[in-house]
């Protein structure tokens, strides 16, 4: 049960997110392909031992970049 009546007030709905334009999608593609190129280069230079770390960091960077751009 709620401690006070303010706990029962629903949160306001989130504002709608505008759809991505073709230019935004193309920029996302270029960014993702660039990160994949860098990951491939690092993998070839460092070997399979760092594969998981490099792909994880690259995926995180892309998700962060994509998430920040979507919130503008």
N, CA, C and O atoms as a Maestro MAE file, in Angstrom:
{
 s_m_m2io_version
 :::
 2.0.0
}

f_m_ct {
 s_m_title
 :::
 protein
 m_atom[288] {
  # First column is atom index #
  i_m_mmod_type
  r_m_x_coord
  r_m_y_coord
  r_m_z_coord
  i_m_residue_number
  s_m_chain_name
  s_m_pdb_residue_name
  s_m_pdb_atom_name
  i_m_atomic_number
  :::
  1 25 0.839 -1.166 0.000 1 A "UNK " " N  " 7
  2 3 0.000 0.000 0.000 1 A "UNK " " CA " 6
  3 2 0.891 1.238 0.000 1 A "UNK " " C  " 6
  4 15 2.020 1.188 0.490 1 A "UNK " " O  " 8
  5 25 0.408 2.319 -0.531 2 A "UNK " " N  " 7
  6 3 1.180 3.559 -0.641 2 A "UNK " " CA " 6
  7 2 1.351 4.214 0.717 2 A "UNK " " C  " 6
  8 15 0.452 4.173 1.557 2 A "UNK " " O  " 8
  9 25 2.524 4.824 0.927 3 A "UNK " " N  " 7
  10 3 2.790 5.517 2.176 3 A "UNK " " CA " 6
  11 2 2.002 6.814 2.270 3 A "UNK " " C  " 6
  12 15 1.551 7.187 3.353 3 A "UNK " " O  " 8
  13 25 1.834 7.493 1.168 4 A "UNK " " N  " 7
  14 3 1.027 8.706 1.160 4 A "UNK " " CA " 6
  15 2 0.314 8.808 -0.175 4 A "UNK " " C  " 6
  16 15 0.562 8.002 -1.072 4 A "UNK " " O  " 8
  17 25 -0.549 9.765 -0.317 5 A "UNK " " N  " 7
  18 3 -1.360 9.854 -1.527 5 A "UNK " " CA " 6
  19 2 -0.553 10.284 -2.751 5 A "UNK " " C  " 6
  20 15 -0.996 10.057 -3.876 5 A "UNK " " O  " 8
  21 25 0.617 10.899 -2.566 6 A "UNK " " N  " 7
  22 3 1.446 11.293 -3.705 6 A "UNK " " CA " 6
  23 2 2.034 10.090 -4.435 6 A "UNK " " C  " 6
  24 15 2.381 10.193 -5.612 6 A "UNK " " O  " 8
  25 25 2.150 8.955 -3.756 7 A "UNK " " N  " 7
  26 3 2.666 7.757 -4.393 7 A "UNK " " CA " 6
  27 2 1.698 7.196 -5.428 7 A "UNK " " C  " 6
  28 15 2.096 6.390 -6.269 7 A "UNK " " O  " 8
  29 25 0.444 7.604 -5.379 8 A "UNK " " N  " 7
  30 3 -0.568 7.075 -6.285 8 A "UNK " " CA " 6
  31 2 -0.724 7.907 -7.552 8 A "UNK " " C  " 6
  32 15 -1.459 7.513 -8.458 8 A "UNK " " O  " 8
  33 25 -0.042 9.055 -7.633 9 A "UNK " " N  " 7
  34 3 -0.154 9.914 -8.804 9 A "UNK " " CA " 6
  35 2 0.700 9.322 -9.927 9 A "UNK " " C  " 6
  36 15 1.902 9.124 -9.748 9 A "UNK " " O  " 8
  37 25 0.091 9.037 -11.084 10 A "UNK " " N  " 7
  38 3 0.893 8.456 -12.174 10 A "UNK " " CA " 6
  39 2 1.835 9.492 -12.788 10 A "UNK " " C  " 6
  40 15 1.574 10.695 -12.755 10 A "UNK " " O  " 8
  41 25 2.905 9.004 -13.334 11 A "UNK " " N  " 7
  42 3 3.868 9.886 -13.993 11 A "UNK " " CA " 6
  43 2 3.279 10.383 -15.313 11 A "UNK " " C  " 6
  44 15 2.509 9.671 -15.956 11 A "UNK " " O  " 8
  45 25 3.637 11.596 -15.715 12 A "UNK " " N  " 7
  46 3 3.131 12.090 -17.000 12 A "UNK " " CA " 6
  47 2 3.726 11.275 -18.151 12 A "UNK " " C  " 6
  48 15 4.837 10.758 -18.032 12 A "UNK " " O  " 8
  49 25 3.000 11.159 -19.253 13 A "UNK " " N  " 7
  50 3 3.536 10.379 -20.379 13 A "UNK " " CA " 6
  51 2 4.756 11.058 -21.002 13 A "UNK " " C  " 6
  52 15 4.889 12.281 -20.981 13 A "UNK " " O  " 8
  53 25 5.617 10.248 -21.543 14 A "UNK " " N  " 7
  54 3 6.827 10.771 -22.192 14 A "UNK " " CA " 6
  55 2 6.438 11.469 -23.491 14 A "UNK " " C  " 6
  56 15 5.480 11.071 -24.153 14 A "UNK " " O  " 8
  57 25 7.188 12.515 -23.856 15 A "UNK " " N  " 7
  58 3 6.882 13.189 -25.124 15 A "UNK " " CA " 6
  59 2 7.172 12.258 -26.295 15 A "UNK " " C  " 6
  60 15 8.061 11.412 -26.202 15 A "UNK " " O  " 8
  61 25 6.434 12.402 -27.395 16 A "UNK " " N  " 7
  62 3 6.673 11.513 -28.539 16 A "UNK " " CA " 6
  63 2 8.041 11.769 -29.167 16 A "UNK " " C  " 6
  64 15 8.522 12.902 -29.208 16 A "UNK " " O  " 8
  65 25 8.646 10.705 -29.646 17 A "UNK " " N  " 7
  66 3 9.956 10.787 -30.286 17 A "UNK " " CA " 6
  67 2 9.733 10.937 -31.788 17 A "UNK " " C  " 6
  68 15 9.042 10.117 -32.392 17 A "UNK " " O  " 8
  69 25 10.309 11.973 -32.396 18 A "UNK " " N  " 7
  70 3 10.117 12.127 -33.839 18 A "UNK " " CA " 6
  71 2 10.807 10.997 -34.598 18 A "UNK " " C  " 6
  72 15 11.850 10.505 -34.167 18 A "UNK " " O  " 8
  73 25 10.227 10.585 -35.730 19 A "UNK " " N  " 7
  74 3 10.862 9.512 -36.510 19 A "UNK " " CA " 6
  75 2 12.193 9.979 -37.107 19 A "UNK " " C  " 6
  76 15 12.398 11.165 -37.362 19 A "UNK " " O  " 8
  77 25 13.075 9.027 -37.319 20 A "UNK " " N  " 7
  78 3 14.386 9.342 -37.893 20 A "UNK " " CA " 6
  79 2 14.252 9.641 -39.386 20 A "UNK " " C  " 6
  80 15 13.482 9.001 -40.101 20 A "UNK " " O  " 8
  81 25 15.008 10.612 -39.823 21 A "UNK " " N  " 7
  82 3 15.032 10.923 -41.247 21 A "UNK " " CA " 6
  83 2 16.010 9.986 -41.945 21 A "UNK " " C  " 6
  84 15 16.760 9.258 -41.295 21 A "UNK " " O  " 8
  85 25 15.994 10.013 -43.257 22 A "UNK " " N  " 7
  86 3 16.909 9.176 -44.034 22 A "UNK " " CA " 6
  87 2 18.358 9.572 -43.745 22 A "UNK " " C  " 6
  88 15 19.236 8.711 -43.684 22 A "UNK " " O  " 8
  89 25 18.608 10.864 -43.567 23 A "UNK " " N  " 7
  90 3 19.970 11.327 -43.269 23 A "UNK " " CA " 6
  91 2 20.435 10.811 -41.906 23 A "UNK " " C  " 6
  92 15 21.595 10.429 -41.750 23 A "UNK " " O  " 8
  93 25 19.530 10.799 -40.916 24 A "UNK " " N  " 7
  94 3 19.889 10.270 -39.597 24 A "UNK " " CA " 6
  95 2 20.228 8.786 -39.672 24 A "UNK " " C  " 6
  96 15 21.186 8.325 -39.051 24 A "UNK " " O  " 8
  97 25 19.445 8.057 -40.425 25 A "UNK " " N  " 7
  98 3 19.704 6.619 -40.553 25 A "UNK " " CA " 6
  99 2 21.026 6.368 -41.275 25 A "UNK " " C  " 6
  100 15 21.765 5.449 -40.919 25 A "UNK " " O  " 8
  101 25 21.325 7.182 -42.285 26 A "UNK " " N  " 7
  102 3 22.586 7.033 -43.012 26 A "UNK " " CA " 6
  103 2 23.760 7.339 -42.088 26 A "UNK " " C  " 6
  104 15 24.774 6.644 -42.128 26 A "UNK " " O  " 8
  105 25 23.634 8.368 -41.259 27 A "UNK " " N  " 7
  106 3 24.684 8.706 -40.309 27 A "UNK " " CA " 6
  107 2 24.888 7.574 -39.301 27 A "UNK " " C  " 6
  108 15 26.023 7.275 -38.930 27 A "UNK " " O  " 8
  109 25 23.801 6.943 -38.856 28 A "UNK " " N  " 7
  110 3 23.912 5.791 -37.963 28 A "UNK " " CA " 6
  111 2 24.657 4.648 -38.643 28 A "UNK " " C  " 6
  112 15 25.490 3.989 -38.020 28 A "UNK " " O  " 8
  113 25 24.361 4.414 -39.909 29 A "UNK " " N  " 7
  114 3 25.032 3.351 -40.648 29 A "UNK " " CA " 6
  115 2 26.527 3.628 -40.771 29 A "UNK " " C  " 6
  116 15 27.349 2.735 -40.570 29 A "UNK " " O  " 8
  117 25 26.871 4.865 -41.101 30 A "UNK " " N  " 7
  118 3 28.284 5.231 -41.224 30 A "UNK " " CA " 6
  119 2 28.997 5.067 -39.885 30 A "UNK " " C  " 6
  120 15 30.113 4.548 -39.838 30 A "UNK " " O  " 8
  121 25 28.369 5.502 -38.802 31 A "UNK " " N  " 7
  122 3 28.984 5.371 -37.478 31 A "UNK " " CA " 6
  123 2 29.179 3.908 -37.104 31 A "UNK " " C  " 6
  124 15 30.234 3.536 -36.589 31 A "UNK " " O  " 8
  125 25 28.176 3.077 -37.358 32 A "UNK " " N  " 7
  126 3 28.290 1.664 -37.018 32 A "UNK " " CA " 6
  127 2 29.366 0.975 -37.851 32 A "UNK " " C  " 6
  128 15 30.154 0.193 -37.320 32 A "UNK " " O  " 8
  129 25 29.405 1.255 -39.139 33 A "UNK " " N  " 7
  130 3 30.433 0.655 -39.992 33 A "UNK " " CA " 6
  131 2 31.834 1.132 -39.608 33 A "UNK " " C  " 6
  132 15 32.794 0.364 -39.677 33 A "UNK " " O  " 8
  133 25 31.950 2.382 -39.209 34 A "UNK " " N  " 7
  134 3 33.253 2.893 -38.756 34 A "UNK " " CA " 6
  135 2 33.717 2.171 -37.502 34 A "UNK " " C  " 6
  136 15 34.883 1.790 -37.396 34 A "UNK " " O  " 8
  137 25 32.811 1.980 -36.555 35 A "UNK " " N  " 7
  138 3 33.177 1.257 -35.334 35 A "UNK " " CA " 6
  139 2 33.554 -0.188 -35.642 35 A "UNK " " C  " 6
  140 15 34.491 -0.727 -35.054 35 A "UNK " " O  " 8
  141 25 32.829 -0.812 -36.556 36 A "UNK " " N  " 7
  142 3 33.170 -2.187 -36.930 36 A "UNK " " CA " 6
  143 2 34.545 -2.257 -37.589 36 A "UNK " " C  " 6
  144 15 35.282 -3.221 -37.380 36 A "UNK " " O  " 8
  145 25 34.891 -1.257 -38.373 37 A "UNK " " N  " 7
  146 3 36.212 -1.212 -39.001 37 A "UNK " " CA " 6
  147 2 37.308 -1.082 -37.946 37 A "UNK " " C  " 6
  148 15 38.328 -1.768 -38.014 37 A "UNK " " O  " 8
  149 25 37.093 -0.212 -36.985 38 A "UNK " " N  " 7
  150 3 38.075 -0.042 -35.906 38 A "UNK " " CA " 6
  151 2 38.203 -1.327 -35.095 38 A "UNK " " C  " 6
  152 15 39.311 -1.744 -34.759 38 A "UNK " " O  " 8
  153 25 37.077 -1.949 -34.783 39 A "UNK " " N  " 7
  154 3 37.108 -3.200 -34.022 39 A "UNK " " CA " 6
  155 2 37.880 -4.272 -34.782 39 A "UNK " " C  " 6
  156 15 38.670 -5.007 -34.190 39 A "UNK " " O  " 8
  157 25 37.655 -4.362 -36.085 40 A "UNK " " N  " 7
  158 3 38.375 -5.350 -36.889 40 A "UNK " " CA " 6
  159 2 39.876 -5.090 -36.868 40 A "UNK " " C  " 6
  160 15 40.669 -6.023 -36.742 40 A "UNK " " O  " 8
  161 25 40.268 -3.820 -36.993 41 A "UNK " " N  " 7
  162 3 41.690 -3.487 -36.947 41 A "UNK " " CA " 6
  163 2 42.323 -3.830 -35.615 41 A "UNK " " C  " 6
  164 15 43.422 -4.384 -35.577 41 A "UNK " " O  " 8
  165 25 41.652 -3.513 -34.528 42 A "UNK " " N  " 7
  166 3 42.185 -3.829 -33.195 42 A "UNK " " CA " 6
  167 2 42.247 -5.338 -32.998 42 A "UNK " " C  " 6
  168 15 43.214 -5.855 -32.440 42 A "UNK " " O  " 8
  169 25 41.225 -6.038 -33.451 43 A "UNK " " N  " 7
  170 3 41.207 -7.492 -33.314 43 A "UNK " " CA " 6
  171 2 42.366 -8.127 -34.068 43 A "UNK " " C  " 6
  172 15 43.024 -9.035 -33.560 43 A "UNK " " O  " 8
  173 25 42.614 -7.644 -35.291 44 A "UNK " " N  " 7
  174 3 43.704 -8.207 -36.078 44 A "UNK " " CA " 6
  175 2 45.062 -7.889 -35.456 44 A "UNK " " C  " 6
  176 15 45.988 -8.695 -35.545 44 A "UNK " " O  " 8
  177 25 45.186 -6.726 -34.832 45 A "UNK " " N  " 7
  178 3 46.460 -6.338 -34.216 45 A "UNK " " CA " 6
  179 2 46.690 -7.029 -32.875 45 A "UNK " " C  " 6
  180 15 47.809 -7.448 -32.578 45 A "UNK " " O  " 8
  181 25 45.648 -7.150 -32.070 46 A "UNK " " N  " 7
  182 3 45.820 -7.648 -30.703 46 A "UNK " " CA " 6
  183 2 45.519 -9.132 -30.548 46 A "UNK " " C  " 6
  184 15 45.989 -9.760 -29.600 46 A "UNK " " O  " 8
  185 25 44.758 -9.690 -31.447 47 A "UNK " " N  " 7
  186 3 44.439 -11.111 -31.356 47 A "UNK " " CA " 6
  187 2 43.093 -11.358 -30.703 47 A "UNK " " C  " 6
  188 15 42.426 -10.426 -30.253 47 A "UNK " " O  " 8
  189 25 42.704 -12.611 -30.657 48 A "UNK " " N  " 7
  190 3 41.367 -12.960 -30.172 48 A "UNK " " CA " 6
  191 2 41.149 -12.740 -28.680 48 A "UNK " " C  " 6
  192 15 40.009 -12.775 -28.217 48 A "UNK " " O  " 8
  193 25 42.214 -12.516 -27.921 49 A "UNK " " N  " 7
  194 3 42.067 -12.344 -26.476 49 A "UNK " " CA " 6
  195 2 41.256 -11.095 -26.123 49 A "UNK " " C  " 6
  196 15 40.579 -11.064 -25.095 49 A "UNK " " O  " 8
  197 25 41.322 -10.082 -26.960 50 A "UNK " " N  " 7
  198 3 40.654 -8.820 -26.646 50 A "UNK " " CA " 6
  199 2 39.348 -8.638 -27.414 50 A "UNK " " C  " 6
  200 15 38.731 -7.575 -27.343 50 A "UNK " " O  " 8
  201 25 38.922 -9.664 -28.147 51 A "UNK " " N  " 7
  202 3 37.739 -9.537 -29.001 51 A "UNK " " CA " 6
  203 2 36.496 -9.115 -28.211 51 A "UNK " " C  " 6
  204 15 35.799 -8.181 -28.607 51 A "UNK " " O  " 8
  205 25 36.219 -9.787 -27.113 52 A "UNK " " N  " 7
  206 3 35.009 -9.483 -26.335 52 A "UNK " " CA " 6
  207 2 35.067 -8.076 -25.757 52 A "UNK " " C  " 6
  208 15 34.067 -7.359 -25.768 52 A "UNK " " O  " 8
  209 25 36.222 -7.680 -25.257 53 A "UNK " " N  " 7
  210 3 36.346 -6.348 -24.662 53 A "UNK " " CA " 6
  211 2 36.170 -5.248 -25.711 53 A "UNK " " C  " 6
  212 15 35.471 -4.264 -25.471 53 A "UNK " " O  " 8
  213 25 36.798 -5.415 -26.858 54 A "UNK " " N  " 7
  214 3 36.728 -4.384 -27.888 54 A "UNK " " CA " 6
  215 2 35.325 -4.280 -28.462 54 A "UNK " " C  " 6
  216 15 34.823 -3.171 -28.649 54 A "UNK " " O  " 8
  217 25 34.680 -5.403 -28.745 55 A "UNK " " N  " 7
  218 3 33.328 -5.340 -29.296 55 A "UNK " " CA " 6
  219 2 32.347 -4.809 -28.264 55 A "UNK " " C  " 6
  220 15 31.414 -4.089 -28.619 55 A "UNK " " O  " 8
  221 25 32.535 -5.145 -27.005 56 A "UNK " " N  " 7
  222 3 31.659 -4.622 -25.956 56 A "UNK " " CA " 6
  223 2 31.780 -3.118 -25.798 56 A "UNK " " C  " 6
  224 15 30.777 -2.415 -25.680 56 A "UNK " " O  " 8
  225 25 33.004 -2.632 -25.796 57 A "UNK " " N  " 7
  226 3 33.227 -1.185 -25.680 57 A "UNK " " CA " 6
  227 2 32.675 -0.460 -26.904 57 A "UNK " " C  " 6
  228 15 32.044 0.589 -26.772 57 A "UNK " " O  " 8
  229 25 32.908 -1.005 -28.079 58 A "UNK " " N  " 7
  230 3 32.408 -0.374 -29.299 58 A "UNK " " CA " 6
  231 2 30.890 -0.353 -29.323 58 A "UNK " " C  " 6
  232 15 30.293 0.658 -29.692 58 A "UNK " " O  " 8
  233 25 30.268 -1.432 -28.945 59 A "UNK " " N  " 7
  234 3 28.801 -1.468 -28.871 59 A "UNK " " CA " 6
  235 2 28.262 -0.470 -27.866 59 A "UNK " " C  " 6
  236 15 27.251 0.188 -28.113 59 A "UNK " " O  " 8
  237 25 28.938 -0.356 -26.732 60 A "UNK " " N  " 7
  238 3 28.532 0.630 -25.729 60 A "UNK " " CA " 6
  239 2 28.678 2.056 -26.219 60 A "UNK " " C  " 6
  240 15 27.808 2.892 -25.977 60 A "UNK " " O  " 8
  241 25 29.781 2.339 -26.911 61 A "UNK " " N  " 7
  242 3 29.972 3.681 -27.466 61 A "UNK " " CA " 6
  243 2 28.905 4.022 -28.502 61 A "UNK " " C  " 6
  244 15 28.376 5.133 -28.515 61 A "UNK " " O  " 8
  245 25 28.592 3.058 -29.370 62 A "UNK " " N  " 7
  246 3 27.561 3.304 -30.378 62 A "UNK " " CA " 6
  247 2 26.205 3.519 -29.726 62 A "UNK " " C  " 6
  248 15 25.471 4.429 -30.111 62 A "UNK " " O  " 8
  249 25 25.866 2.700 -28.751 63 A "UNK " " N  " 7
  250 3 24.578 2.848 -28.068 63 A "UNK " " CA " 6
  251 2 24.489 4.181 -27.337 63 A "UNK " " C  " 6
  252 15 23.434 4.815 -27.330 63 A "UNK " " O  " 8
  253 25 25.584 4.609 -26.724 64 A "UNK " " N  " 7
  254 3 25.598 5.901 -26.037 64 A "UNK " " CA " 6
  255 2 25.445 7.041 -27.026 64 A "UNK " " C  " 6
  256 15 24.674 7.971 -26.791 64 A "UNK " " O  " 8
  257 25 26.173 6.976 -28.128 65 A "UNK " " N  " 7
  258 3 26.080 8.013 -29.152 65 A "UNK " " CA " 6
  259 2 24.674 8.064 -29.730 65 A "UNK " " C  " 6
  260 15 24.109 9.143 -29.911 65 A "UNK " " O  " 8
  261 25 24.117 6.908 -30.017 66 A "UNK " " N  " 7
  262 3 22.778 6.833 -30.604 66 A "UNK " " CA " 6
  263 2 21.726 7.299 -29.602 66 A "UNK " " C  " 6
  264 15 20.774 7.981 -29.981 66 A "UNK " " O  " 8
  265 25 21.885 6.944 -28.339 67 A "UNK " " N  " 7
  266 3 20.931 7.336 -27.313 67 A "UNK " " CA " 6
  267 2 20.938 8.824 -27.048 67 A "UNK " " C  " 6
  268 15 19.877 9.421 -26.862 67 A "UNK " " O  " 8
  269 25 22.109 9.437 -27.027 68 A "UNK " " N  " 7
  270 3 22.189 10.885 -26.786 68 A "UNK " " CA " 6
  271 2 21.604 11.660 -27.944 68 A "UNK " " C  " 6
  272 15 20.951 12.683 -27.738 68 A "UNK " " O  " 8
  273 25 21.829 11.187 -29.171 69 A "UNK " " N  " 7
  274 3 21.300 11.887 -30.332 69 A "UNK " " CA " 6
  275 2 19.780 11.787 -30.387 69 A "UNK " " C  " 6
  276 15 19.114 12.716 -30.845 69 A "UNK " " O  " 8
  277 25 19.231 10.677 -29.929 70 A "UNK " " N  " 7
  278 3 17.789 10.498 -29.953 70 A "UNK " " CA " 6
  279 2 17.062 11.335 -28.919 70 A "UNK " " C  " 6
  280 15 15.860 11.566 -29.046 70 A "UNK " " O  " 8
  281 25 17.774 11.796 -27.892 71 A "UNK " " N  " 7
  282 3 17.124 12.549 -26.826 71 A "UNK " " CA " 6
  283 2 17.108 14.046 -27.085 71 A "UNK " " C  " 6
  284 15 16.534 14.797 -26.297 71 A "UNK " " O  " 8
  285 25 17.726 14.495 -28.171 72 A "UNK " " N  " 7
  286 3 17.769 15.932 -28.478 72 A "UNK " " CA " 6
  287 2 16.453 16.425 -28.997 72 A "UNK " " C  " 6
  288 15 16.315 17.609 -29.304 72 A "UNK " " O  " 8
  :::
 }
 m_bond[287] {
  # First column is bond index #
  i_m_from
  i_m_to
  i_m_order
  :::
  1 1 2 1
  2 2 3 1
  3 3 4 2
  4 3 5 1
  5 5 6 1
  6 6 7 1
  7 7 8 2
  8 7 9 1
  9 9 10 1
  10 10 11 1
  11 11 12 2
  12 11 13 1
  13 13 14 1
  14 14 15 1
  15 15 16 2
  16 15 17 1
  17 17 18 1
  18 18 19 1
  19 19 20 2
  20 19 21 1
  21 21 22 1
  22 22 23 1
  23 23 24 2
  24 23 25 1
  25 25 26 1
  26 26 27 1
  27 27 28 2
  28 27 29 1
  29 29 30 1
  30 30 31 1
  31 31 32 2
  32 31 33 1
  33 33 34 1
  34 34 35 1
  35 35 36 2
  36 35 37 1
  37 37 38 1
  38 38 39 1
  39 39 40 2
  40 39 41 1
  41 41 42 1
  42 42 43 1
  43 43 44 2
  44 43 45 1
  45 45 46 1
  46 46 47 1
  47 47 48 2
  48 47 49 1
  49 49 50 1
  50 50 51 1
  51 51 52 2
  52 51 53 1
  53 53 54 1
  54 54 55 1
  55 55 56 2
  56 55 57 1
  57 57 58 1
  58 58 59 1
  59 59 60 2
  60 59 61 1
  61 61 62 1
  62 62 63 1
  63 63 64 2
  64 63 65 1
  65 65 66 1
  66 66 67 1
  67 67 68 2
  68 67 69 1
  69 69 70 1
  70 70 71 1
  71 71 72 2
  72 71 73 1
  73 73 74 1
  74 74 75 1
  75 75 76 2
  76 75 77 1
  77 77 78 1
  78 78 79 1
  79 79 80 2
  80 79 81 1
  81 81 82 1
  82 82 83 1
  83 83 84 2
  84 83 85 1
  85 85 86 1
  86 86 87 1
  87 87 88 2
  88 87 89 1
  89 89 90 1
  90 90 91 1
  91 91 92 2
  92 91 93 1
  93 93 94 1
  94 94 95 1
  95 95 96 2
  96 95 97 1
  97 97 98 1
  98 98 99 1
  99 99 100 2
  100 99 101 1
  101 101 102 1
  102 102 103 1
  103 103 104 2
  104 103 105 1
  105 105 106 1
  106 106 107 1
  107 107 108 2
  108 107 109 1
  109 109 110 1
  110 110 111 1
  111 111 112 2
  112 111 113 1
  113 113 114 1
  114 114 115 1
  115 115 116 2
  116 115 117 1
  117 117 118 1
  118 118 119 1
  119 119 120 2
  120 119 121 1
  121 121 122 1
  122 122 123 1
  123 123 124 2
  124 123 125 1
  125 125 126 1
  126 126 127 1
  127 127 128 2
  128 127 129 1
  129 129 130 1
  130 130 131 1
  131 131 132 2
  132 131 133 1
  133 133 134 1
  134 134 135 1
  135 135 136 2
  136 135 137 1
  137 137 138 1
  138 138 139 1
  139 139 140 2
  140 139 141 1
  141 141 142 1
  142 142 143 1
  143 143 144 2
  144 143 145 1
  145 145 146 1
  146 146 147 1
  147 147 148 2
  148 147 149 1
  149 149 150 1
  150 150 151 1
  151 151 152 2
  152 151 153 1
  153 153 154 1
  154 154 155 1
  155 155 156 2
  156 155 157 1
  157 157 158 1
  158 158 159 1
  159 159 160 2
  160 159 161 1
  161 161 162 1
  162 162 163 1
  163 163 164 2
  164 163 165 1
  165 165 166 1
  166 166 167 1
  167 167 168 2
  168 167 169 1
  169 169 170 1
  170 170 171 1
  171 171 172 2
  172 171 173 1
  173 173 174 1
  174 174 175 1
  175 175 176 2
  176 175 177 1
  177 177 178 1
  178 178 179 1
  179 179 180 2
  180 179 181 1
  181 181 182 1
  182 182 183 1
  183 183 184 2
  184 183 185 1
  185 185 186 1
  186 186 187 1
  187 187 188 2
  188 187 189 1
  189 189 190 1
  190 190 191 1
  191 191 192 2
  192 191 193 1
  193 193 194 1
  194 194 195 1
  195 195 196 2
  196 195 197 1
  197 197 198 1
  198 198 199 1
  199 199 200 2
  200 199 201 1
  201 201 202 1
  202 202 203 1
  203 203 204 2
  204 203 205 1
  205 205 206 1
  206 206 207 1
  207 207 208 2
  208 207 209 1
  209 209 210 1
  210 210 211 1
  211 211 212 2
  212 211 213 1
  213 213 214 1
  214 214 215 1
  215 215 216 2
  216 215 217 1
  217 217 218 1
  218 218 219 1
  219 219 220 2
  220 219 221 1
  221 221 222 1
  222 222 223 1
  223 223 224 2
  224 223 225 1
  225 225 226 1
  226 226 227 1
  227 227 228 2
  228 227 229 1
  229 229 230 1
  230 230 231 1
  231 231 232 2
  232 231 233 1
  233 233 234 1
  234 234 235 1
  235 235 236 2
  236 235 237 1
  237 237 238 1
  238 238 239 1
  239 239 240 2
  240 239 241 1
  241 241 242 1
  242 242 243 1
  243 243 244 2
  244 243 245 1
  245 245 246 1
  246 246 247 1
  247 247 248 2
  248 247 249 1
  249 249 250 1
  250 250 251 1
  251 251 252 2
  252 251 253 1
  253 253 254 1
  254 254 255 1
  255 255 256 2
  256 255 257 1
  257 257 258 1
  258 258 259 1
  259 259 260 2
  260 259 261 1
  261 261 262 1
  262 262 263 1
  263 263 264 2
  264 263 265 1
  265 265 266 1
  266 266 267 1
  267 267 268 2
  268 267 269 1
  269 269 270 1
  270 270 271 1
  271 271 272 2
  272 271 273 1
  273 273 274 1
  274 274 275 1
  275 275 276 2
  276 275 277 1
  277 277 278 1
  278 278 279 1
  279 279 280 2
  280 279 281 1
  281 281 282 1
  282 282 283 1
  283 283 284 2
  284 283 285 1
  285 285 286 1
  286 286 287 1
  287 287 288 2
  :::
 }
}
